[in-house]
Amino acid sequence: MENIDLAIIVVYLIGIVALGIYTTRKTKMTSDNYFLAGRSLNWIVIGAALFASNISTIHLVGLAASGFEDGLVWGNFEWMASIVLIFLGLIFAPFYFKSRISTLPEFLEKRYGSSSRSFLAFMAIIGALFVHIGMSLYAGAIVFKSFFGIDVFVSILIISVITATYTILGGLKAVVVTETVQTVVLIVGAVILTIFAINELPEVGINSLADLKENIKPDQLSMLRSGDNAGNSGLSWYAIFLGYPILGLWYWCSDQTIVQRVLAAKSEDDAQKGPIFAGFLKILPVFIMVLPGVLGYVLFKDKITDSNETLPVLINELLPIGIKGIFAAALLSALMSTIAAALNSCSTLVAIDIAKRIKPSLSDKKQVQIGKYVAVVVMILAIAWSTQGGRFNSIFEAINKIAAALAPPIATVFLFGVFSKRGTKEASLVTLIFGFLLGIAAFSADFIPTLSEQPSIITDLWGIPFMMQAWWLFCICSVVYFTISYATPKPNIEQLKYTWDNPLQFLTNKEFTGLKDVRLYAGLLLVTIGILYFIFQ
């Protein structure tokens, strides 16, 4: 990199850390302020923070690599997320806000019991450590090795120290304020790269859409594929529509790292509109993150030997001096926002769901101290796990394979918790424990053989891709849930306050208020996604 690019990156790093600390300099660090930003967030900040927490370096690197390898089909993870965000806004957010919870495990305690709360807190920390932080660190290190030639482990340490600094000092408010800024930088950087890639097409003789289709792989511009054309990813249309909602119910509706922004809303309306706004933002990555990977195949397939190199090659080959620094700043934005969000959520889970319950008299000051210590420990463990990222074929696929193991039992107890009045505390606990063990077994059956370069058992030998694994695990967990529910006493009235009276009540429980009504924008988002699928089918 040239000196001007390095200067841009350094200034950006210093600016983000300073902003994160400055925004909370006069804030008294009570537990509510540290973990939930004083419950003061509006829907714009919530939506931007949801988007920034989700879009990590994994997305920028992984979606470009997936676009190069398989095409727009990986964009389904973005557009299906928009649909699941409607679930969060309309179905789950009203209960989350009214119950005034600080964590998602706390909601399970209100709906089921304390045992479910404890086990979900454990699962949430595992998810944050292995998915949000560990793989993000590895993805960031790979990119910065390409830019600066710095050793992967050294890069991981540098990134960890910088992000942990403002997260540990400033709490959630520092995280969401920096995330709002980072969302803008991230989108601008991705748009710039896409424009440069499109402008380069005439240089290789591509002047029309027809020319582009002739120079790409079959179905590389198709969002939906049949089972025969799903390729190595196994992303057939039915795997996407069956499997993704399971991953999405965990990630977008019940994962502390993501939903913590909704819990910090200043009003129920903000808690509902924030996810819908994030749903509109999630339309963009298909065009500014997956599509550049497809264009990278057309422009540089002779230079790219490993699909994970797609993004670094695009940056180095297309972007001029100065712009390259801006994009590197965008990569830092994605990386830091995801890690910061996960660190803060882990602090919240341990301080509130574990420490506070063990010792109810624990002061606010002590809770905040515990949260800071936890962030340091989690970061150290995540650094250790991140060094294993190279064992996966694709970074983006890796996080979703881990999610496919964790999501089914959590999706089961949350979904039926708000829709079934028969679900019991015993059913919730058994489903979480059984589903977790079954998921770990399924993940191990695929991951462990690859360590000795053997074919994975479930995916390769049995022919069940990870998305369908998530679906079948959900089906098994659902059977366990209802079997135990009908074999145990019914929930009490207090627990059923967090369950809809009928499946459509979330649409009919309030009078329509015109342009201010969140259901109007949810419907508009759903129609938009439907039109896009029709165009890109």
N, C-alpha and C positions, 0 to 999 in steps of 0.2 A: 504494500500500500504506500501511496505517496504521503508526504508530511501533512498536507491539507486534510486528507481523509483521517489520518490518525488524530489530528487536532480536533476534528468534528466529533470523533468518538470520545475522546478524553473530556471535552467540554460537556458532551451529553451526559456522560457518567457522573461527573461532578454536579451537574445541574439537577439530575434526578435525585441523587442522594440528598442534596441541599434542599430540594423542594419537599421531599418526604419528611425531613426533620423539621423544616420551617413551618409546615402546615399544622404541626402539633406542638409548637414551642410553648404556647400559652394554655394548652389543654391540660386539665388535671387528669392524670392517668388513673381514673377509676376503672374497674373491670368492664363496665358498660362502654366507656369511651375507648378503651384499648382494644376490646374484642369486637365491638359493634358500632364504632364511630359515633357513639351517643345516640344511635337510632335517628340519624339526621339526613339520610341520603334521599335525594329525589330520583325520579324515574330515569332521567337522562344519565346521571352518574351511575345508577345501578345497571342500566343496559350496557353502557360503555365498559364498566368494570367486569360484567359477565363475559363480554366479548373478549376483553384483554386477558382475563384469567384463563380463558379457554385457548386462545390463539397463542401458542408457544412457539419456540424455535422448532419444536417437533413438527408443528403444522407447516411452517415455512419450508423446512428441509424435506419433511416427509411427504407433504402433498405434492411438491414439485417432483420428487422422486417417483411417487405413485402415478402422477400424470405422465411422466416419461415412460414408465414401465407398462401401465395398464390404461391410462386415459382418464376421462372425466368421470368414470364410474365411481372413483373414490370421492367425488364431490357429493355423493349421497350422504356422507357423514355430516356435511354442512347443511344441506337442505332438509334432511330428516331432523336435524337438531332444531331447526326453526319450528317444526311441528311439535316436538316434545317441549319446547319452550312455551308453547301455548298451554300445554298441560300444567306446567309450573305456574304460569300466570293466572289461569282460570280455576284450576282444580286444587292445587296445593297451597299457593301463596295465601289465600284467605285464612286457612287454618293456621299457617305458620305465623301470620301477623297477629291474629286475634289471641293466640295462646301466649304471645310475648315470650317465646322461647329464645334462648341464646344459641342453642345447638340443635342439630337434627336428631341426635340420640335423645335429647330432652323431649322432643315431640313423641318419639316411640315410647318413652316412659309414660307420658300422658295418655297415649292411646292403648298401650299394652301393659307395661310394667317396668320396674327398675332393671331386671335382668336383661331385657332386650336393649335397654339404653347402654348398659355396660359393654355388651358384645358388639353393638354397632359402633361405639366409640373406638373399640379396638380395630374393627374392620376399616373404619374411616382413616385411621392413622396409617394402616398398612397401605391403603389405596393412595394416600397423599405421598407417602415415602417412595413407593415403587413406581407409581404412574406419573404424578405431577412433578415431583422434584427430581428423582433419579434419572429418568429418561430425558428430561429437559436439560439437565446438566450435561449429559453425554452428547445430545444433539448440538448444544451450544459449543461444546469443546471441539467437535468435528469441524464445525464451520470456522471457528477461530484458528484452528490448525491450518485450514486452507488459506485464511487471510494472512496470518502472521507467522506461520511455521512454529507456533508454540506447542510444546508437548501437550497431549490431551489431558493428562492428570494435572499439569500446571494450570491449564485453562480452567479446569473444573474448580480448582482452589480459588483462583482469582474471581471467577463469577460468583462463587459461593459467598466469599467475604463481602463483596460489594452489595449484593442483594440482601444478605442477612443484616447488614448494618442499619439501613433505614427501616426494615421490617421490624426488627427487634426493638429499636428505639421508638418508633412512631406508632406501631399498632395498625389497626384496620384503616383508620382515616388516612394515614400516610400511604397505605397500599392503594386505596381506591382513588385518591387524588392523583398519584403517579400513574395509575392505570388509565385514567381518563386522558392524560397527556399522551401516554404510550399508544393508546388506541389510534389517535390521530396520526402519530409518527408511523405506526405500523401500516395503516391503510395507505398513506401517501407513498411510503417506500415500495409497497407491493404494486401499486398502480403505476409508479414510474418504471419499474422493471418490466411490467407487462407491456407498456407502451413502447419501450425500447425493443422488446422482442418482436412485437408486431411490425415495427418499422424496419426491422432487419430482414423480414421475409422476402421482399423483392430482390435482395442481394443473392438469394439462392433460387431465384426463378419462380417464386410463388406470389402471384398477383391477384388471386381470387380464392373463394372458399373451395371451389372445385379443385384448384391446384393443391390446396392444403390437404384435402381428403385423399388425393392421389399419392401424397408423400408421407402419410402416417400409417400406423398399423390399423387393421380392420377394427371397427367399432371404437376407436380411440376417442371419438367425439360423442359417443353414446353414453347417456346416463344409466339406462336400463338395459340389461342383457338377459338372455335366456340361460338356462343351466349349461347348455352346450358351449356357449360363448363366454362363460364366466372367467375362464383362464385360471391361472394359479391362485389368484386371490379368493376364488369361490364366491365372488360378489354377484350372484344371480339376483334377479329382481325379487324373488321370493325370500332369499336369504336377507336382503336389505330390509324388506318390509316386515319380516318376522323377527329378525335378530336385532336390528338397530333400536327399536323402541325399548328393548330390554336394557341395552347398554345406556340408552338415553334416560330412562327412568331413574337409573342409579346416578348417572353423571350429572344430569341437569336438574333433577327434582329432589335428590336425597343425599347428595355429596356435600359435605360441609364446606369444602374448598370453594365450590361454586355458589351454593345457596346462601352462604353467609352474607352476601351482599343484599339479598332480599330480606333477610332477618334484620338488617340495619336500616330498613326503609322508615321514613318519617310518617307515612300514612299507608293505609291499605291500598289506596289507588296507586301510589308509587310502587308498592310491592308487586302489584299486578301488571302495571304498564312497563316497568323495567324489563322483565323477561320478553315482552312482545317487541320492544325496541331492539333488544339483543337479537331476536329472531329475524328482524329485517336486516340487521348487520351481517348475520350469518349467510345471507344470500351471496355476499361479495366474494368469499374465498374461492368459490368455483372458478370465477373469472380472473382473479388476481393471484391465485396460489396454485390451483391445479392446472389451469390452462397454460401458464408459463412452462410447466413441465412438458406438456404436449408440444409446445413450440420449441422447447429445448431439444426434443427428439428430432424435429425437422432440421433444426439449425446445426446441432452439434453432436449428432449421434456417433460420429466418428471419433470425437474427442472424449466422450463420456463412457468410461468402461464400467463404472458402478453407478447405478441409478441414484444413490445418495450423493453423488457428486454433481447432480444436475443444477442445483441452486448455486453452489460456488462457481461453477463454470459459466452460468448465465451472468452472474455478477461481474466476474473477471473479464469476460469477453464483450459484454454489452455496455456496461456503465462507465461513463467518463469520470475523471478525477473530480472529487467533490461529491458527486452523486453517489459514488461508491461508499463514501463515508456516511452519507445519510442512510443508505440501505443497511449498512452495518449497525447504525444506531437503531434502525427498525428491528433488526434481529435481536439486539440487546433488549429492546422494549418487550418483545414477545417472551424472551427468556426470563427476564427479571420479573415481569408481572405474574407469570405462572408460578414461579418459585416463591415469590413473596406471598401470593394468595395461599398457597399450600402450607407454608411455614406458619402463617397467622392462624389458619384453621387448626393445625395440630396443637398450637399453643392453647387455643380456645378449648379444644376437646379435652386435653389433659387437665387444664386448670379448673374447668367448670364441671365436666362429666366425671372426673376421677378425683382430683384433689379436694374440691369443694364438697363432694359427697362423702369422702372419707372423714373430712374434718369440717362440718358445717359452719363452725365459728371462724373459718379462715377469712382474714381481712382482704379488702380490695387490693391493697398494696402487695400483700403476699401472693395473691392470685396472679397479679401482673408479673411479679418476680419469677414465679414458677413458669409462667408462659414464656418468658424470655429464656430461661434455662432449657426448656423443652425445645425451643427453636434451634438452639445450638446443638443439642444432642441429635435431633432429627436431621439436621443438615449434615452432621458427621456420618450418620448411617446412610443417608442418601448418596453422599460422595462415594462411599464404599460400593453401593449397589450400582452406581452409574458406570463404574469401570467395566461392568458386564454387558453394556449396551451393544458392543460389537458382536455379541453372540447371536443377535437377531438379524434376519435378512433385511428387514425394513424397520426403521424406527417407528413410523406411524402405525404399522401393523403390530409392532411389539406392544405398544400401549393398549391397543384394542384387544389383543389376545389376553393381556392381564385383566383388562376390564371384563372380558367375557367370562372369566373365572369368578370375579368378585360380584358382578352385577345381579345375577339371577335371584339369589335369596333376598337381597335388599329390595329389588324391584317388586318382588312378590309381597313382602310384608307392608311396604308403603302403598302399593296400588290397592290391595284388598283391604288395607287398614282404613282407607278413606271411602271405599265403595262397599264393603261388606260389614254388616252389623253382627255377623256371626264369628268373625275372626277373634281368637282368644290370645291371652298372654302366653299360654303354653305353646300354642301353634306358632307364634312369632319367634320365640326363643329356639324351639326345635328346628324350625325352617332356617333360621340364620346360621345355627351351628352346623346342621347337616349340609346345607347348601354351600357353606364356606369350605368344609372339608371335601365335598364332592368337586367343587370348582378347583381347589388346589390339586386334587388328584388328576383332574382332566388336564390342567395346565402342565403339570409335571410329566404326564404321559406324552405330551408333545415336546416339551422343552428339554428334558433330560437326555433323550436319545440324540438330539442335535449336538450335544456336547462332544460326542464321539463320532459325529458326522453320519449318524444313522437316520433313516426316515422316521418322522414323528408317527406315533401310533394312531391317534384319532384322525388327524388331518390327512396324512399321507396313506396309511395302511387301511383305515376304515373309510376314508373319503368324506369326512364330515368337516367342512371348513369352520373357522372359529365363530362366524356369525350364526351358523346353524347350531353350533355347540351351545351358544348363549340361549337360543330358543328352546332347545330340548332340556337344558338345565332348568330353565324357567318352568317348563311344563312339569318336570319332576317335583320342583319345589312347590308348585301350586297344588299338586296332589297331596303332598305331605302336609301343607298348610291346612287344607280343608278337611283332611282325614283327622288331624289332631283337633281341629276346631270343633268338629261335630262329636268328638269323643270327650270333650272337656266342657265345663260349665260356661254359659254365655257371659259376655262382658257386662260390666255394670253400666248404669246410665251415665256416670261421669266420663267413662272411657268413650262412649258413643257420641259425645259432643263433638268429636273430631272425625265423624263419618257423615257423608252426605246421605240424606233420607232416601234419595233415588238417584239413578245414574245421570239424569239430566238436570238435577237441581242447580248445579253450578252455572247453568245457562238461564234458568228461570227464577232464581231466588231474588232478583232485584228488578225494579222497573227500568226500562230503557231510557237513558239520559242523553241520547243524541250523540253529538260529536265528542262528548267527554267520556262516553262509555267505552270501557276497555274491550268489551265483546265485539264492538264495531271494528277495532283495529286487529283483533285476533282473527276475525273473519276475513278482513282484507289481506292479512298475511297468508292465511290458508289458501285463498283464491290465487294469490301471486305465486305461491309454490306450485299449485296445480297447473297454472299456465306455463310456468317454466318447465315442468316435467313433460307437458304436452309438446313443447317446442323441441326439447332435447332428448326425447325418448329414443 
